[in-house]
């Protein structure tokens, strides 16, 4: 195991007497070196990036909270799923934690798994992307001189703050843009659910400079689903691999109260799910993560249950 810690203690729940009534806690396995390819859940127990970004800390507890919420959901997968443990950040050394996360993600990809990382703050994104980049440029995968990695971020925030000041949960995609420029790779970024009220003019300007595909929260509704879905499919068609990142604060505060920055408006779950299904259908999804769940501010585990449902959807 590469992770900093590993425990299967969260995987318990109801057991039904009827045949074919398994739940996640009865089917998920601890990852082993010889595990057959499947879905691999990897925790990133870190909120140092949130602290640096002056947000509400507590997201480090999210991986276990999500596991507990997922444990009792009905099992509908045909392929295996594994718990790969947690990468932690207990010494405030965010950069080292992100590097360990990248190595873990790369190792999972090299072994043929679909990694699904459970953060943590949205600083998870830089570690997740770095792992995919390491995999695509390494010996274990066919070499790509300049892979076209499409980043699709459902988020109320761009997270494009200037990383020269500090690396935080607000800078991961600016850091990725810098890495792409240094490697001579294209930077392909789509951010959907952006709140204009929560992003400065400077951030909108940076997004325009980087040619980011932007859809604001008020633009994403039932009547626009077909158009936005087709737009995402066109974006995916021009990419070699897709990295999906879900900031739970893209959802309305009534659906996801347990986050660092609750959304006054947001994008409803019933609108988000069909877009995720279209991305899955592309066949290019190589990596996904969830970020910003903060159990300290959750109400009746409502946000953890939403995160678990999103994982359940992505696992089908």
N, C-alpha and C positions, 0 to 999 in steps of 0.2 A: 504494500500500500504506500502511495506517495503522500497522502493527505497528512495534515498535522495531527488529526485525531479522528477516531472512528468509533461509533457506537450504534447498535441497532435498537437501543432502548426505547426510542420513540415509536417503533413499529409494533403497536398493539391495538386491539380494538375488538369489535363484535365478531363473533363466529356464528354463522347461520347453519342450521341442520340440513337444509335442502341441498340437493346436488347442484353443482355448477353455480355456487353462490359465493365464490371467493371475493375477498377484498384485498386492497393493496398490501396490508400488513401480512397477509398470508402468502403472498407471491413474491414480494421484493426480496432480493438476496444481497448479502454483503459482496462487494466486488472482489474478485480474485484475479490473479494474473492469467489464469486459463479460462476466464469467463467468456462465453460466446457473445458475439456482438449484440448489443441491446441499448436500451435507454439507461444512461448513467447519471444519477443525481449527485451533484457535488456542491457542498455548502461553501459559502464564502462568509465566514462569521466575522464581519468587519464593519465598523462604522466610523473609522478614523477619517475617511473622506468627508462624511457628513459633518463631523466635528470641525474639520478644517473649513468647511463651507458654511459654518455658523448655523447649522441645522439642529434638529432635535435628535440626539443620539438614542440608540436603542436597537438599531437595525442588526447589530451583531447577533441578537437572539433569534432572528428570523428563520434561519435554516431549520432549527428544531421545531419552531412553531408551525412551519409549513409541513414538515414531516408528520407531525401529530394530526394536522387537519387532513392530510392526504391518506393517512393510514386506514381510515374507515371507509373510504370511497370504494365503490364497486370496481372490480377488476374486469376490464374488457379488452386488454391487450392480447395479441397473439404471440408477441416476442417477449423476451425477458426484460426485466428492469432491475437495476442495481443501485445500492447506496455506496457511493465512493468516498464517504467521509467528508470532513470539513478542512478547509484551509482557514487558519485563524490569523488575527492580527491583535496580539495582546501586548505589544511593546511599542505601539504607535508608529512602527516602521511600515507605512503603507506600501512603499515602493517594493520592499522585500516580499510582502504578502502578495502583491500583484504578480511579482515574478514567479512565486511558487504556484499561484493559481494558473498562470500561463503554462508552466511545465506540466501541471496536472491535466489541464485541458488538452494540451498537445498529446500527452501519453494516451488519453482516452480516445482521441481521434485516430491516433496511430493504430490502436487496437481494434478499430472499426466501430466504436460506440458513437451514439449521439449524445453528447454532453448537454445536460440541462443544469445550469448553475443557479443556485438559490442564494442571492445576497441577503443581507448586506446592503450598504449604500450603493449608489450608481457608479462609484469608483470601480465596482466589479467589472464594468464594461471594458476598461483598458486591459485588465488582466485576461478577460475572456477573449477579446479580439487578438491580443498578443499570442495566446495559445493557438488560435486558428491560423494566424500568420506563420508561426513557427512550424506548424504541421504542413501547411501548403508549400513552404519554402524548404522543407527538410527532405531527408532521404527516404522517409517512410511513405511519402506520397509522390505521385508524379510531379516532377519539378515544374513550376510555373514561373516564368521570368517576371511577370507582373500580373499576379492574380487579381481578378476583378471581384473583390469582396463587397457584396452589397449589405450595408448596415441598415436595418429597419428598426427604428426606435419608436415605440408608442410611449409618449411622454408629454407631460405638461411643460417641460423645460427643454431647451436645446442642449444644455450641458456643454456649451462651447466657450466657456469663460477662458480668459487668457491664462495658460498654464505657466507663464514665466513668473507669476507672482507666487502661486502655490498649486500643488497638485491636490485635487479634491474631488468630491462627488459632482462638482459643477464643471469639471474640465476634461472628462475622458475622451470626448469625441474631438476636441481640439488637439489633444495629445495624439490620437489616432491619425488625424489629418497631418500632423507633423511627421509621424512615422511613415506615412504613405509618401509624403514628399521626399523624405530622406532616402527611401527605398526606390523611388521612381515608380511607385504604384499609383493607380487612380484612386481617388477618394470618392466613394459613392455612398451617400448618406441620405436617408429619408427619415424625417421626423414628423410623426403624425400625432395630433392631439395637443399641439402647442397652445398655451394660453398667452395671448398678447399682453394681458394684464400682469403676467409673471415673468416676462422677458423684456429686457431693455431694448432700446433702439440699436444700441451697439451690438447686441446679440443677433438681432434680425439682420443687421448689416453684415456681420460675419457669416451668417448662414447664406446670405446672397453671394458673398465673395467666394464661398466654397461650393456654390451651386447645389445647395441642399434642397431636396424635394420637401416642401413644407405644406402641411395641411393643419390649419388651426382647429381647435376643439369645436367651434361652432359650425365648421364646414362638414364635420363627420356626423351624419345622421342617416336615418333609414332611407330617405329619398335620394341620398348621394352615394349609397353603398355600391351600386353597380359601377358608377363612374370611378370611384376611388379604388375599388377592387381591380378594375381594368388597368388603372394607373400603376398599381403595385405590381401587377403581372407584367406590364411593360418594363418596369424598373428591374424586376427579377430576370427578365429575358436577356438583359444586357450584362448579367453578372455570372461569374463562374460558381460562386457559392454565396449563400445567404447566412447572415448572422442576425438573429432576431433578439431584441432586447426589450423587455417589458418593464417600464417603471410603473409600479402600482399606483403612483399618484396621478396617472392619466385618468383614472376612474373618478367619478364624483365622490365627494366626501361621504355621502350617505351610503355608498357601496364599499368604500375603502377609507374608513376613518383612521386606521392605524398606519399612518405614513408620516414622514418628516414634515411634508408640506401638503396638507389636504387641499383638494381642488374644489373651488367654489362652483365650477360648472362641470368640467370633465367630459369624458366620452363613456357612455353607458356600456356595460358588459354585453348587453344584447346586440349592440352595434359592433363592438370590438370582435366578438367571436367569429362572425362570418368572414372578416378580413383575415384572421389567423388561419382559418380553414383554407382560404385561397392560397395563402403563402405555403402551407403544408403541401398543397396539391402541386406546387411548382416542381417538387422533387429536388430542390436545390438547398433545402435547409440543412445546414451542417452543425449548427450550434445555436443554443438559446439560453437566455438567462432572465431572471426576475430580480427586481431591485426595489429597495426603499420601504419594504414592509417593516413596520416598527411595532412589535407586540406590546410595548409599554403603553401605547395610545390606542390599541385596538378595543373594540366594543363587542363583547360576546363572540370573540374570535372571528368576527365578520370578515376582516381583511385577509386573515390566514385562510379562511374557507374560499374566498375568491381566488387567491393565489393557487390553492390546491386544485380548484376547478380548472384554472388555466393550464396547469401541468397535465391534468387529466385529459383535457382537450388535445394538447400537443402530443400526448402519448398514444392516441388512438390511430 
